[in-house]
Amino acid sequence: MSLKDRSPWSHWAGRVLRVVLPLGFVLGATSSAARWQPGAQALTTFGALWLIAIALPLLVVHRFPMPIFLLTSALTLGYYASGNPGGPAIVLPTIALFVLTKSRGPLAAGITGGSLLAAAGVALFVRHGFGTFDLRAGLGVVWVIAVVGIGTAVRNGLAAARARREQADEHRHRLAEQERLTIAREVHDVVAHSLAMINVQAGVAAHVADRRPEQAKEALLNIKEASASALKDLRATLAVLRSGEDKAPAPSLAQAGELFEHARAAGLEVRVDGEPGELPAPVDGAAYRILQESLTNVVRHANQARGVDVRFERKTGALILLVRDDGRGAVETAPGHGLRGMSERAAVLGGTFGTAVVDGGFQVRVELPIEGEL
């Protein structure tokens, strides 16, 4: 349970314990000291009430650390100077000084504690001269240094723990964002490719339904195949989301033939040059999705394109994939989700991604490094 989740009652319970426990210790120790020390005065009701008055302000020391420290210190000095029996009453302003250091820092606590010691030193000098001034002043300095040092160590420890929590939260947020982007890319690639093919085939079916029913039937069968493939991929992606485990089959260029057949069914001539060869799974999957999105863009956006050239090239330590259509009047446009997704896939693997207009058509070129290949 975080601090924010704690109820006001639990906060007040902690504050009461912070007062009751040290007050009980101070009262008990002072009473015992007065009883067992020869010639010592017994703790009177007035003295006990004085000690209680010193402890009660600690209930709100977290809100007013500096005033409470000064108040408890002044009351403690007055108690010792009043002739009441000695005891560990110094514990009470020690708590206030610790809280002051933890909340305001060692500089504020050190200056406040030093100023209080200076004022107390002047009072002792005026009252007793140099006889006890050096010893008491020395003990006071040691007390302030020790309490401020412990408070500073606790403050730094809490700050370091808070920084680690924030860093861990930021890391989890970054991982969640990366996972979200990965899922968005997968869903976009699957849906965009399938819907593009379905759209083209539906247009063909509508255009030839009356004159060439056989061709319309073929287009409808292509629509059925594309929609079934899309549903299969979407179910696999959703299964990963539901289970939280990567159980979906990884896409691979071994399935590139299906992409080429979809493009051919959409009326494109697909010319393939070269072989991708054996690839590590991350490179293989990224190359497949980039090829899929490139062919989808040709189907959806290329102007009067009749064919598309796909070239695989292996060079030392990298795979180069080139996809170029023979459309007309292509222009460089602001990247949409598809181009951004392809660029992100390449960047994740440390590769490069680029687009260009070549002879009126659009070209996608990606280079993916193959780890461990020299």
N, C-alpha and C positions, 0 to 999 in steps of 0.2 A: 504494500500500500504506500503510495506516495504521500508527501507532506500535504499536498493539496487535497487529498482525499480524507484527511483526518478531520474529525468533528471538532467544534469549538470546545466540547466537554473534554476531549482528550488533550487539547492544548492547555486548558486550565488545570487539568489534573497534573500535567507535567510542571506547570508553574508552581502549583501548591507544593508538590514534592520538592521542588527546588528551594522552597522556603522552609518547609517543615523539617526535612532531614537535617540540613545544616544547623537550623535553630535548635533542634533537639540535641544535636551533638554539642553545640556551644553551651547550652544551658546545663547539660549533664556534666561536661568537663569543667565548667566554671564552678558548679556546685561541689563537685568532688575535690577540686583544687582548694576551695575555701575550707573544706572539711578536713582534709588531710595535711594541709600545710600548717605548721605551728605558728600561732600568732596571726593567721590570716582571718580577715573578717568574713562572716558568712554571707552568702548571696541573699540579699533582701528582696522583698516583693517589688520594691521600686527598681532595684537593679535588674531583676528578671523582666520587668515591663520595659526597661530601657533596651535590653537586648532584643526583645520582641519588636520594639519600635525600629531597631536597626534592620531587622530581617524583613519586615512587612513590605518595604518599598521594592524588594526583589521581585515581587509579583509582576511589576510592570517594567523591570529593567530592560526587557527586550525592546520596548518602545522608546524609552528615554534612558539609554545606557549612560550617557555622560552626567546628566543631573543626578541620577540615582547613585552613581559611583561617588560623586562629590558629597551627596547627602549621607550615604552610609559611612563614608570615611570620616566626615566631620562628627557624626554621632559616635563612631567608634573611638575617635581620639578624645571626645568629651567623656565617654564612659571610662576610659583608662585614667583620665585626669581627675575623675570625680571621687576617687577613694574607694570605688567598688572593687570586689575581689578580681584579681587578674584571671585571665583565661583566653581561650582561642577566639575571641570576638573578631579578630582580624580576618577570620574565614569569611565573614559576611561581605565586607568590601572587596575581598579577593574575588568572590564570585562576580561582583559587579564589574571589577576591572577586567576579568576574563571575558565577560560578555561584551564589554566596550571594545576590547582588542579584536574580538572575532567579528564584530559588526562594523566598526569604524576603521580598523587597521592599526598597526603598531605605532604609526607616527602620532595619530591623535591620542591614542592611549598613553604613549610615552610622554607626550607633552603635558597631558592632564595629570598623570601620576607624578611627573617631575615637579609641576607647579604645586601640587598638593604637598609634596615632600618639602619644598622650599618654604611654603607657608607654615608647615608644622615645625620645621627647623627654626624659623624665626621666633615662633611662639616658645619653643623649648629654650632657646638662647635667652629670651627676655625673662623667662621664669627661673631657669636653673643655671644660667651661665654656661661655661664650657665643660662643666663636670661630666654630664651625660650626653652632651650634644653629639660628639663624634660617634659613639657606639650606636645610639639610636638612629642617627642619620645613615650610618653604614648599613644597618639592618634594613632600614626603609628602602634604600637604593637597591639592595639585593632582592628585596621582596618585589619591587616594581619590575626589575629586569626579569626575574624568574617568571612572574605571572604574564607579563607581556610576551616573553619568549614562548611560553606554552600556548598562549592564545594565538600567537602568530602561526605557530606550527599547525594548530588545529584549523585555523582559517585557511592556510595554504593547502592543507590536506583536503578540506571541503571544496575549495576552488578547483583543485586538480580532479577530484571525483566528479564535480559538476561538469568540468570540461570533457572528461572521458564520456560521461553520459550524453552530452550534447554531440560529441563526435560520433558516438555509436548511433544516436538517433539520425544524425545526418547521413551516416553510412547506410543505415536501413532505408532511409528515404531515397537515397541515390540508387540503391539496388532495386527498390520498388519501382522507381521511375524507369530504370533500364528495362526491368521486366515488362512494365506497361508498354514501353515503346516496342519491345520485341514482339509482344502479343499483337499490338496494333499493326506492325509490319506484316506478321504472318496472316492475320485476318484480311488485311487489305490486299495482299498478293493473291490469296486464294479467291476471295470474292471478286476482285477486279478482273482477274484473268477469266474466271468462269462466266461472269456476267457479260464481259466483252464478247466472248464467243457465242453465248446465248443470244445476245442482241443482234449480232451479225446473222446468225442462222435464222432467227425469227424474222428478220428483214427479208432474207432470201425466201423463206417459206411463204410469207405474205405476198411477195412479188410474183411467185410462180405458181401459187396454189391453183389458179384456174387453168393455166395453160399447160403446165408441166407437173402434174400431181406426183409423179415419181420423184422428181427433184425436191418437191416440197416435203415428201415423206422422208427423204434422206436428211433434209435439214432438221426435221423434227426429231429424228433419231439422234442426230448430233447434239441437239439441245438436251435430249434425255441423258446422253452420255456425259455431257459437260456438267449438267446439274447434279447428276449422281456423284461425279468426281468431287464437285464442290462440297456437297453434303458430307461426303466421307472425310474430306480434309477438315471441314469445320467441326465435325464430331470429334475428330482426333484432337484438335486444338482445345475444344471445350472440355474434353476428358482430362487434359493436362491441367486446365484451370481448376477443375473440381477436385482432382486428386492431389494437386500440389507437387506432383512428380512428373519428370520428363519421360512419359511413356509413349509419346506420339512418334510414329515412324519418321525418321529424318529424311527430308527431301534430298535427292541425289541426281546428278547428271546422268546416271544410268536410266532415269525416267525421262530424259530429254526428248526421246522419240514421241512420247505422248504430247508434249508441247508442240513439236513440229507438226504432228498430225492435226492438232487443233487449229494451228495457223493455216495449214493447207485446206482444212475444211472451211475456213473463213475466206478462201479464195486467193491465198497468197502462195507464191512459189518459194519454197524454202530451200536455200542452197547452203550446205554445210561443208566446211573445210577444216580439216584437222581433227584431232582427238584430244579430249581432256586428260586421258590417262587416269592412273590411280591417284586419288587425292585424299588428304585428311578430311574427316567428317565435317569440321567447321567450314573448310574451304569449299568442299563439295556442296554442302547445303546452301551457302551464300551464293555460289556461282549459279546454282539451279534457280534460286529465287530471283536473282538479277536477270537471268535469261528469260524467265517467265514474265517478269514485269516489262522487259524490253519488247518481247513479242506482243504482249497485251497493248502496249503503247502504239505499236505499229498498226495493230488492228483497229484501235480506237481513234488514233489521231493522224496517222499518215495520210497525206493528200494524194489520191490517185496512185497509191503504191500497188505494184503488181507482184513484187517479190521482196525477199529479205535475205541478206547474206549473214551467216553465222560462222565465225571463225574461232577455233580454239588453237592457241599457241602455247607450247611449253618451252620455257627457257629456264636457265639455272635459277632455282629458288623461287619460281613464280609461275602462275597461270595467267595468261592474257585472254580475255574474252572480248570479241568485237561483234556487235550487232548493228547492221546498217540496212536501211530500207531504200528503195529507189523511188520514193515519193517526189512530189513537186512542191516548190515554194515553202519548204520548211524554214522556220525561224527559231532562234534561241529565245525561249520564254522563261519566265520565273519558274523555278522548280516547284512542282506540286508534291503531293504525298508520295507518289510513285518514285520520282527522281530522288527525293530526300531519303526515302527508304533504301534505295539502292546505294546511295552515297554513304549512309550510316552503316550498312552491312559491310561495305568495303573498308570503312574507317575502323570498325571494330577489330578487323583482322590486320590492321596496319597497311592496307592496300590503298590504291588510288582509283578515283572514278572521274570520268570526264565525258562531256557530250560535245558534239560539233555538228554543224550543217555541212554536208558533203554532196556536191552536185545536186542540190535541191532536196536531197533526202536527209534523214536524221541518223546520227551515228552515236552509239554508246560504246565506250571503251573502258574496261575495268582491268586492273592488274592486282591479283591477290597473291601475297607471298605464301610460300609453302615452307612451313617451319621444318628445320632439320634437313632440308635439301640444299646441297652446295653445288 
